[in-house]
Amino acid sequence: MTAAPVIVAIDWGTTRMRAWLLNAEGAALAEHRSDEGLTTAQTVGFEPILERCLAALRAPDGVPVIICGMAGARQGWIEAPYVDVPSSIAAILRGAVRVPHAGRDIRIVPGLAQRSAEAPDVMRGEETQLAGSKLEAAGRHVVCMPGTHSKWVVVDSGAVETFRTWPTGELFALLSSHSILRHSIGETPGAISAESPVFASACEIALAEGGDFASRLFSIRAGSLLYGLTPEDAAATLSGLMIGSEVASARRQFLHDDRSLTLVASGTLATLYRRVFQVAGFEVRDIDADIAVRIGLFEAARQNEMIDGVPA
């Protein structure tokens, strides 16, 4: 394996950024993570943050940079216009936009837009994870990508056909911190265990009721008043209800009789969603989200001829 770096790959989100220095095979030679996401960059500036990142990676002068995520949003560094679905994943990657007046070749991968009057939707960053998930070219794939705004995507024969967003993570944060449930959950909810029987029970309830979790929310508060429900179990109940409801709703819209799907996630979210899918009886193919976005960025660099190699 060669140690010569050929590209810097960056996943630039709203609150965080992850960067890798990659060689010609796509292997990571160095990694840098920071809390300097879009929110910080809007104040400090994208270029100064990038230069600090490149210094931390010890990237050579002039090495090109490929970026995905919120750096390409309208309020980001430069807008990378959405690609409308349906679209092939390769075509999405080839639409990377060059940052003008930069001292090096810097390009940003576009996001996706679903221009449907009934279900308008957008994504940025997840399209690159899809590219790195290496889905089989043939056949239909349903992909779940958990996060603050969970994405469910249908890919058919290498093309993104449709997708839908569930703001599950954001709703959990709002309900646990800014609703009456905060009195039951406490100021700082602890880590939720996928092995918690309370979490599994809440998932089962949500799956059985088809995604209608609203009628169950106040019972969390009542349970803490009447039966001494602990803050840990209150948080696990809320999480189980919300993730279970998301899965129930997505199952009704996308899965039908299909019992298999692809999960692109990392860390705690991966274990929690995997547990819900187990409860629901799904067969799951696991893809690490960190690895997927890195592979997808490398492929975007190839598709845009930023590095040597014939685009796939």
N, C-alpha and C positions, 0 to 999 in steps of 0.2 A: 504494500500500500504506500503510495507516495505521500510525503508530508507537505508538499507544496500547496499552499492555499490558492483557491481560484475564485471564491465567491464568499461574500458575507450574506447570510440569510437572516431576516428579522421578522418576527411576528410582533407587530406594534399594536397593542390593544388600547382600550380606554384608560386603564389604570396601570398597566404593566407592559414591559417589553421584554422579549426573549431574543437573543441573538446567538448565532453560531458562525464560526469560521470553518468553511468546508473545503475539503480537497477535491480532486477531480473525480473521485468515486462517490462523493457525497457524504463522506464520513466527517464527523465533527472533530476538528483539531483543537478548538477552544470554545467556551460557552460563556455568555454574560447575561445576567438577568438584573432588572432594576424596576423601581416603581415609577419610572419616568415615562408613563404612557401618554396618551393624547391630552389628558387634562393638564399635565405638567408641561408638555411640549407647546401647548397653546400660549403659555406664559413665558417659558424659557426660550422656546424656539426649537424646531426640529433639528436643524443643522448642528447646533452646539451639542445637543444630546447625542446625535449620531457620532460626532467626532470623539466624544468621551467614550462611547461604546467601542469604536474602532481602536482607540488607544488601549482599552481594557483587554480587547481581543488580541492586541499586538498585530493587527492586520497590516499588510504591506501597503505602501503608498499606491494609490491608483486601483486597488482591487475593487471590482464592481460590487454593487449592493442590490439585492432583491428583497422587497418588503411586501408583506400582506397585512391586512387589518385596517384599523381606524386611521392610520396615516393617509390613507387614500379617500377618506370621507370628505364631504363638502367642507367641513370645518377643520380638515386635517392639513397636511403639508401641501399636497396638490390633489385635486379631485381625480380619482380614477373612475370614470363613468361606469355605471352598472352594465353588465351584460344581461340581456333578457333571456329568461328560460322559455322554452327548452333550448339548451345549448350543450355541445360536447365539452367535456372537461378540458380537453386539449385546447380548444378554441378560447375558452375562458382564460387560461394561462397565457396564451399568446397575446392577449389584449393588454398586457402590462404597459403602464404609462411612464414615460421618462420624466424625471424631475429636471426642469430646465435650470440652466445657469449653475449647475453643481460642478465641483471640481473633479468628479468621477462619474461613471455610469451608474445612476441610481434609478431603479424602476419599481413601480408599485402595481401589484396585481389588482385587477378590478374585482368588485363584489358582484353579487347576483341580484337581479330584480325579478319579481313575479308581478307582472302588470295585469292583474286580474281585478275587476271591479268587485267581485265577491270575496276575494282573498288576497289583497295586495300584501306583498312582503318583500323584505330585503335581507341580505346578509353580507358581512365582510369578514374575511379570515377563514370561515368554515369551508369556503370553496377550495382553499388551498389544502386544508386537512383532507377533504374528499380526494383531491388529486394524489395525496400521499398515502391514502388508504389501500391503494392497489386493488380495487374491486375488479372482479373478473369482467372482461370486456363484454361477454355475452350474458344475457339474462337481466332480470329485474332485481334491484337491491333496495331494501328499506334501511336507511342509516339514521341512527339516533346520535345526536351530538349535544350532550348536556352542558349546561352552563347557566350564567345569569339569565340569558335568553336561549333556552334550549331549541335546537333546530332538528326537525325531522325532514329527511330528504329522500326522494325517490329517484334513483338512478337507473336508467334502462339503456342497455347496450352502449355504455360509456357516455351517456348524455344525462344531464340533470333535467328531469321532466317537471317536477313540482317540489315545493317545500312549504313548511309551515313552522311558525315560531310559537313556543310556549314560554312566557316570561316567568317560569317557575322559580328560579333563584331570586329574582327581584321581588316577586310577591312574597316569598318566604321572609326575606329581609324586612319588607314593609310590615307584614303582619306581626312578626316577632318583635319588632322594635317600635312600631307606631300605631298599634291597635291595642285593644283591651287585653289581648293575649300576652302582651309584654309583662303583665303582672303574674302570669303563670310561668312564663319561660325565663324571666329574669333578664338582666341587662346584657349579659354575655353568655349566650347559649353555648354549651360545651359541644365537643365533637360528637356527631351522631354515629352510632355504630350500626353497621349493616346487620350485625348479629342480634340486635335488640329485638326481643319478641314483640315489644310494643310497636316498633317500626313496622315489622312484618304484618302485625294485625291491622294496623292502619292502612297498609297497602292493600290487603285483602278486602277491606271494606270499600276502599275507593275503586278498586277494580270491579267489584261486584255491583257497585252503584253507577258504573259507566262514566265516571268523571265528574260527578256533581259533588264537589267537596264543600261548597259554601254552607250547606245545611249542617255540616259536622263541625264547623269551626268553633262555635260557641260552646260546644260540649267539652272542649279542652279547658276553657275557663271554668265551666261548671264542675268538671272532674277534679280540678285542683281545690275548689271550695268544698265540695261534698265528700270526696274520697281521698284527699291528700295526694293527688297526682303530683309527682316531683317535677321540678323544672326540666330535668333531663328527659323524663318520659313525655312531658308536654311538648318539648322540641321534637322528639322522635315521632310523636303522633302527628304533629303538623307536617313534618317532612314526609312521612309515609303517606298521608292523605294527599299532599300536593303532587308528589312524584307519581304515586299510584293513579291519580286522576289524569295526569298528563299522559301516562302510558295507556290508560283506558280510552282516552279521547283519540290519541294517535292510532291505536289499534283499530278503532272503529273507522277512521278515515283512510288509513293506508294499508293495514295488514290483512284485513278480512280473514280468509282461511289460512293465510301463510303463517307459519309458526317460527320463522327464522328471521333474524335481522343482524345488522352490524352495529356495534357500539363503539364510538370513537370518543374516548374519555381518558382522564388520568386521575390518580389520587383518590380522595374520598368519594368524589362523584362517581367514579367508575365502580367502586364497590357498592355504593348505594343503588345505582341503577341496575347493576348486575343482579342484586338481590331481588329487586322488584320484578325483573324479567324472569327470575327463577320462580317466584311466587305465581307469576302469570303463565308459566309453562312454556316460555319461549326458548328456542335454541339460539345462542348468541355467539357471534364471532367478535372477539375483542381486538381493538386496535388502540395502541397508546397514542393519545392526542399529540403529545410533545414530539414523538417520533414522526407521526404523520405529517405535521405541519413542516417539519424540517425536510422531509422527503419531497413534499409538495412544492416547497420553495426552490429546492434544487432542480426539480423538473421544470418549474417556471423559468428558471435561468436558462435551461437548455432550450426550451421552446422559443425563447426570445434571443437565442444565439449569443448570450452573454458569456458563455463558456464553450469550450470545444465539445464537439459531439453532435451527432445527428439527432434532432428532436424525435422523441418516440411517437 
